[in-house]
Structures are given as C-alpha cells and as structure tokens.
Amino acid sequence: MRTGFSNPMTKLSVKQQLLLLFLLMVSPIFILHSYGNSEAEHILKRHVTNAYAELNKQNHTLIDRDIDTVNKITTTIIQNPIAQQLVPNGDETVIERVRKYEKMDALLAGYSTALNGGEAVYYSLYIYDPHNEYFFAPKVQMIQSGVYFFTDANKPKWFDTALKLKGLGFMEIIENNDMLVKKRTLAYIRAVNTVNQGHSVIGVLVATNMDKKLAESMQSVSLPGGEIFFTDQNNYILASTDPKMMGTTVELPATASENQPETLDKPIMTSEHIYISSDNELLQQRLLYKIPIKSLLQQQNEVKRVIQLISVAYILFGCIVIFYFWRSLMTPLQRLATFVRRYEPGKRVPETPGKGRNDEVGVLIGALYDMARRLNGLIHDKYQMEIKQRESQLQILYQQINPHLLYNTLESIYWKSSLEGNSESAEMIKELSKLMKISLSRGRELITLAEELEHAAAYVKLQQKRYDYDFQVIWSVPDTMMNHLIPKVTLQPLIENAMIHGVKNMGEDGEIHITADYEGDKLLIRVEDNGYKDADYKAIESLLNEPSANPASGYGIKNIHQRLQLHFGNIYGIGYKKRNGGGTIVTIVLPAAGERKEQGDV
C-alpha cells in the first residue's frame, strides 16, 4: 500500500509558514554578509600585511644605511691624523696639547652638523688620561660633541666594552649631558686604535643622538595608530617613534616569544595587533612594526557600518511592507478562515467585509459569503419543499380515503344486489369495483401486465353490458409475460379508442385482438381492430412525436406515449399503423427487462 508523502509545512498555519519563509529568505543574506565581511577582513589583513612587510624591509635597509653612514664617518675620523696625534706621550708642551685638542674638537664639530634639515649625529671622543696631561680640557660633557678626557674615577661603563670589541662598533643607550642636563640617547660606540701600532688604543668615539636619527627614518613610514621599534634580538628597544619607549622591552604575543625567540620571519596576527619585523642577523638588530588592527580596518569598518545601517534600514522597510501586506492580505484571510470554521448552514450570514476590495482576496471573500448565502437559500427552499411535500402526501392520503370508501360501498351494493336476485346489475357493479381497485393500485405508477389486463377486461365487460355490444375481444397474451411492468391505465384508453372509432357499430363482425410477443430486448403489446374507418396516421404521428403539438383531441394517447417515455426512455412508447384488411394496429413498446415478481396485497 502506497503511503502519501506528508508535507510538514501543512501542519503550520499560513502565518507561521510566511514567518518561516521570511527567515529562510533573510538568513542567507545575513550569513553571506557576515561571511563576506570576514573574508574581506582576512584578505585586507593579508594584503596589507604583505605590503607592510615589504615596506618594513625597505625601511630597515634605510636604517642600515644610516648606521653604515655613521660607521663610515667614524672610520674617517679615526683615520684622520688629528685623531691619531692625540695620544699623550709626555714630550709635548701644554701649548701643543691645547692645539691638538682644539683641532680635534673642530674636526668633531664639523661632522656633527645636520644635513638637509634632518637630525644631526653628534660625535664625541673620550680619551683615557690617567696622568691628567689634558688638565685644561673639560672633564664633564658640556655640549653634545667634543673631546673629553677621563681618569679611572669617572670612566664610562661602556668604555671597557668598546675596548673588548677592538674597533667594532656597537649600539647602546647611554646617558649624555646636554648643557649639564642628562638625557638618554642611543649611541654608536667604537674604539679608536692607532693606525701605526694597531693594538694601541687612543680612546672611544661615540656618535650620539642616533635614536632621533633612526626615528627620523622610521617616521617616513605612516602607520595610523601604530608604533615602530628598532630593537636588538632580545626585543630591547634602542629607538622608537615613541621616545618614551626607548630602553624598554617590546611585549610580543606568546607564540612569538615561545616559538620564535630569535627571529620573526613571518607576520604575527592577534585579535588586536599585527606584528611585522625584519632582522639583521649580522648586527643582531630588528625593525618591528606594531600595527593596531582597529586602525588598519578603520575604513573597512566604516563601510561595514554603513552597510549594516543600510541593511537594518532595509529590514525595517521590509518589515513595514510585510506588516502592510499582512494586514491587507493575511488578516482578511484569517477572518475568512474563522468564518468558514464557525459557519453552520442555515444560520444568518453576516455582512460581507471589505466590499470595496477589487483584488483576488476581495473576490474570494465575496464569493464565499455569497456561496454561504446561496447555500442558506437552498436549505430554506429544501425545507419549504419538504413541508409542501408532506402537505401533498397528507392531501393524497386524504384523497385516497374517498375512493376506498367508494370501493367498499360498491362491494356492499354488489352483495346486496346479488342477494336480491339482480345478478346482471351485481356483475356490472363487480366489474366497476375491479376497475376502481386496479386504478388505485395502492399509489403505484407501474403495475404488472396481469393487473393491467384485468383492469382492461373489467372495462370491456362493463361497456359490453352497458351498451349491449356484440363485438368480440380476444386476449392472446402468454402467461410468461404477466409479470412485466407497465404504467397503469395504458391498455384501457387504447381499447376504448378501438371500440369507439373502430368496432362499436359492427356487431358480431367487430373484433379486437390484444397480443404480446418479444422482439429482441423489447416487449411488444398490440391492440388490433378490424374497423372500417381509416385513421389519419400522419396526424397521429405528429401528435405523438412533436413536443409543440397540442391538439384539442388525442390527449389520451399522447399522455400514454409521454408516460412510457418518462418511465423507460425515448426509444419506447406507442405507434399507429394501418392493419392489412382494414382497421388499425396500436403497438406498445416496453423494455423486455422490466419484469419483477410482485408482492401480494397486504
């Protein structure tokens, strides 16, 4: 047995189905919008990160160039004869040492000049003078560049480190005096050895203000809200776009600190920042960009907010439109559904709502309310017809009382006449009683052929005794056909016509034959007379078959013909033709299948 597919949507109301449909239509838009924003953000991060990574390398190259320039200047200063002659030897006079000091001071001042409006790098030479041979020179740094002599008591901390590196430069944050004000600065420090002896140390050359020089190069890159750090391999900040960060350590994400302690060869993204770096493994230096994602995605977020505002406005507009159509379409349909559920045939139908609507909903509502009114009208008409039918049945019952009373009265007269010896009158009364009994037929329209023949025979006997007719009536109907059904009072009018228009004045020569036989699926009953008068058969044919025919005479045979057709169909009825040898043959055509066994009288 096939099981039909049950649509789960039909278990929901139309309201719920529309809400579900709205969610199914709107949800993909929000999902797509969210997915698009996420992908666009990732793509933007990736592209911007790649761009800043290339920029970081270029920026680092620029910084390395600045450091290399300082390194070359220090090499030039070291190789200058003025610097090589500063070694105290004890044979020089004070005047000669003063002149050497002045020349070296002028040399350093000449290199400590800014070019093209940029930041200047200040060069200072620190010389170890344990015997205080340059007593006239300042022991404390007064300005940012110059030649300074020191003893063991005031030897700088980084001096021994420079000596250990044997002429290699390194960078370190030191404290520098500027007009007796101590300031922290990034310095490039390099030991000054004698050219001739090689291992003999003259002093240490220090290039200060490197932090500002490097910051100048770093500031050529625009990072909205971001920071740039120049650090060593331990992320100790040597220079930064934010001077306050110098001398501190950059806090990197846990993944960078644990998994990549030495190098950051790939950008690192967190929820808040992007870290991009490039390393100089030779100099053990790193240039690090710290870019806040918020500022990086600021423009995209602004566009996103605009799109979100437009989406919210669109949804609000959609909700307003849906609410309008909901009130315009769904509310009337819900009221219509409520009316259909509560409607009971026969009860008063309220006034049709929304008569001014010309759309499909208005047509549907009007049609349903009109249909309910028509149904009420049909129910009312049926009720009235049932009342009239009951009244008609009651009237028929009342009307049947009188014929039965008359029939019983005739039976009483028959017995009284028989007892008084009036046998002929008694027989006529008996035939009349039979005639009336069969005519009543207990209200039935169809009776058996046997009953119809008995009715016709009673009529013939009554007429023969009444008018002393001498014609003969011959009945030739087989007993096997007696149970066929026939409309009552069919033969009597035909026999009456045969008597009146055919044989009533022929005396003993007149004959009427009633016969019956089968022809295929039809039963044919014939009433033949040998009358001498010719009938107008064309007029009779027109009377029987033309609906508009309404003659003054011939009403009886037309009535018989119509009753037969109404009971059995248009192929049945009666027909007239001329009899060979004179007279007329009337043929009654009935269905052969119209046989049934009749119950006896109750």
Buried (B, 14 or more C-beta within 10 A) or exposed (E): EEEEEEEEEEEEEEEEEBBEEEEEEBEEEEEEBEEEBEEBBEEBBEEBBEEBBEBBBEBBEBBBEBBEEBBEBBBEBBEBEBBBBBBBEEEBEEEEBBEBBEBBBEBBBEBBEEEEEEBBBBBBBBBBBEEEBBEEBEBEBEBBBBBBBBEEEEEBEBBEBBBEEEBEBBBBBBEBBBEEEEEEBBBBBBBBBBBEEEEEBBBBBBBBBBBBBBBBBBEEBEBEEBBBBBBBBEBBBBBBBEEEBBBBEBEBBEEBEEEBEEEBEEBBBEEEBBBBBBBBEEBBBBBBBBBBBEEBBEEBBEEBEEEEEEBEEEEEEEEEEBEEEBEEBBEBBBEBEEBEEEBEEEEEBEEBBBEEBEEEBBEBBBEBBEEBEEBBEEEEEEEEEEEEEEEEEEEEEEEEEEEEEBBEEBBEBBEEBBEEEBEEBBBBBBBBBBBBBBBBBEEEEBBBBBBBBBBBBBBBBBBBBEEEBEBEBEEEBEEEBBBBBBBBBBBBBBBBBBBEEBBBEBEEEBBBBBBBEEEEEBBBBBBBBBBEEEBEEEBBBBBBEEEEEEEEEBEBBBBBBEBBBEBBEEEBBBBBBEBEEEBBBBBBBBBBEBBEEBEEEE
